[in-house]
Amino acid sequence: MKAEYNRIADRKVAVIVWADRPTQDLYPRAPRRVADKVVYQMKRNLPDAEFVPARKVEKFQRSSGLDWESMSNTEIAEELKCDLVLRIDLFEYTTRAVETRELRRSRIGASVSLYEVGLGGREHAVYSTEITATYPPEGEPIAADIDDEEDLLELAGEQFAHLVAIRFYDHKESLRGRNVE
């Protein structure tokens, strides 16, 4: 399948993840974990692109406090010295199954927007979508053997990162909908 946005090429990308206060209170490492997984998947499949290290982005977010949230994407790109900002705004990060609160099914959902902010860049997104990943995937039984929240979120995070990354490179899909490397 063709990439939905295929112009990352050899440019430098910062993956910046936002999470609301309740999510950060429950899962303080959520933004970094999501960023790490997305960067890993994108590096694997976009070898010419350069990525701002997730630890550098996290340090920028921490040192600026909430100020970074009010900065323009151009200002963020200048601070992180990059051409593109891939912004992931988490709207869901949980291990509670919708069907029954006692059961565990991890879900990560976010709006994902890419901004071209280098020379002559724009403030509006050049690509935007919403992505939700669940583990175990819908239609599969709830994970009775995995009761560790971190493990469940790790598995959903891998699926989420995969779903983000395939938007930006050409790939083949199997009959089950997963890309074939």
C-alpha positions in Angstrom: 0.0 0.0 0.0 1.1 3.5 -0.7 2.1 5.8 2.2 -0.5 8.3 3.1 2.2 10.9 3.4 5.5 10.0 1.7 7.6 13.2 1.8 9.6 12.7 5.0 12.6 11.5 2.9 15.9 12.5 4.6 14.5 15.3 6.8 14.8 15.6 10.5 11.7 14.7 12.6 10.8 15.4 16.2 8.1 13.1 17.6 6.4 15.0 20.5 3.7 13.3 22.6 1.1 15.2 24.7 -0.9 13.5 27.4 -3.5 15.2 29.7 -2.8 15.5 33.5 -4.9 12.5 34.6 -3.1 10.2 32.2 0.3 11.6 33.3 -0.6 11.1 36.9 -1.5 7.4 36.3 1.2 6.7 33.7 4.0 9.3 34.1 6.1 7.6 31.4 3.3 7.4 28.8 4.5 10.2 26.5 8.1 8.9 26.4 7.1 5.3 25.9 4.8 6.2 23.0 7.5 8.4 21.5 10.2 5.7 21.8 8.1 3.1 20.1 7.0 5.5 17.2 10.6 6.6 16.6 11.8 3.0 16.6 9.2 1.9 14.0 9.8 5.0 11.8 13.6 4.6 11.9 13.2 0.9 10.9 11.2 1.9 7.8 12.5 5.3 6.9 16.3 4.8 7.0 17.1 8.1 5.3 15.2 10.2 7.9 16.8 11.5 11.0 14.9 11.7 14.3 15.4 13.9 17.3 16.2 11.5 20.2 13.1 10.9 22.4 15.1 11.8 25.5 16.0 15.2 24.0 12.3 15.8 23.3 11.3 14.7 26.8 14.0 17.0 28.3 12.7 19.9 26.3 9.1 19.2 27.5 10.1 18.9 31.1 12.4 22.0 31.1 9.8 24.2 29.5 7.0 23.0 31.7 3.6 23.7 30.3 5.1 26.5 28.1 5.8 24.1 25.3 2.1 23.4 24.9 1.5 27.0 24.0 4.4 27.2 21.6 3.8 27.2 17.8 5.1 24.2 15.9 7.7 26.4 14.3 9.0 27.5 17.7 9.1 23.8 18.8 11.0 22.9 15.6 13.5 25.7 16.2 14.1 24.5 19.8 14.6 20.9 18.6 16.4 21.8 15.4 14.2 19.8 13.1 12.2 20.2 9.8 9.1 18.2 10.8 7.1 17.9 14.0 5.0 14.7 14.4 2.6 15.6 17.2 0.8 12.8 18.9 -2.0 14.0 21.3 -3.1 11.0 23.4 -6.8 11.0 24.1 -6.8 7.4 25.5 -4.1 5.4 27.4 -5.7 2.7 29.5 -5.8 -0.9 30.4 -9.6 -0.9 31.3 -11.7 -2.9 28.9 -14.8 -1.0 27.6 -17.0 -4.1 28.0 -16.2 -4.7 31.7 -14.0 -2.5 33.9 -12.6 -5.5 35.8 -11.1 -7.0 32.6 -7.9 -5.8 31.0 -7.6 -4.7 27.4 -5.1 -1.9 26.8 -6.0 0.9 24.4 -3.9 3.7 23.1 -5.7 6.4 21.0 -4.4 9.7 19.7 -4.7 12.3 17.1 -1.6 12.3 15.0 -0.5 15.4 13.0 2.6 16.1 11.0 3.8 19.7 10.5 6.3 20.9 7.9 8.0 23.6 9.8 11.4 23.9 8.2 12.2 26.6 5.7 9.0 27.9 4.3 7.1 25.6 6.5 3.5 26.0 7.5 1.7 26.0 10.9 -1.2 23.8 9.8 -0.8 20.1 9.5 0.2 18.6 6.2 -1.1 15.2 7.5 -3.6 14.4 10.2 -5.4 11.3 11.4 -6.7 9.5 14.5 -5.3 6.1 15.5 -6.4 3.7 18.1 -4.7 0.4 19.0 -6.0 -2.2 21.3 -4.3 -5.3 22.8 -5.5 -7.9 22.5 -7.0 -6.7 19.2 -10.8 -6.5 18.9 -12.3 -9.9 18.3 -9.6 -11.7 20.3 -10.3 -12.8 23.9 -9.4 -10.5 26.7 -5.9 -11.2 28.0 -6.5 -13.4 31.1 -2.8 -14.5 31.2 -1.4 -10.9 31.2 -2.4 -9.0 34.3 0.6 -6.6 34.4 -0.6 -3.2 33.2 2.9 -2.3 31.9 3.0 -5.5 29.7 -0.5 -4.7 28.3 0.5 -1.1 27.5 3.8 -2.3 26.0 1.9 -4.6 23.6 -0.6 -1.9 22.7 2.2 0.6 22.3 3.9 -1.6 19.7 0.7 -1.9 17.7 0.1 1.8 18.0 3.6 2.7 16.8 3.2 0.3 13.9 -0.1 1.9 12.9 1.5 5.4 13.0 4.6 4.4 11.1 2.9 2.7 8.2 1.2 6.1 7.3 4.6 7.4 6.2 6.1 4.6 4.1 5.0 2.3 1.3 4.3 -1.3 2.5 2.7 -4.6 1.7 -0.3 -5.8 3.7 -1.1 -9.4 4.5 -4.7 -10.7 4.5 -4.9 -9.9 8.3 -4.1 -6.2 7.6 -0.6 -6.2 9.0 2.2 -5.0 6.9 4.8 -7.4 5.6 8.4 -6.2 6.0 
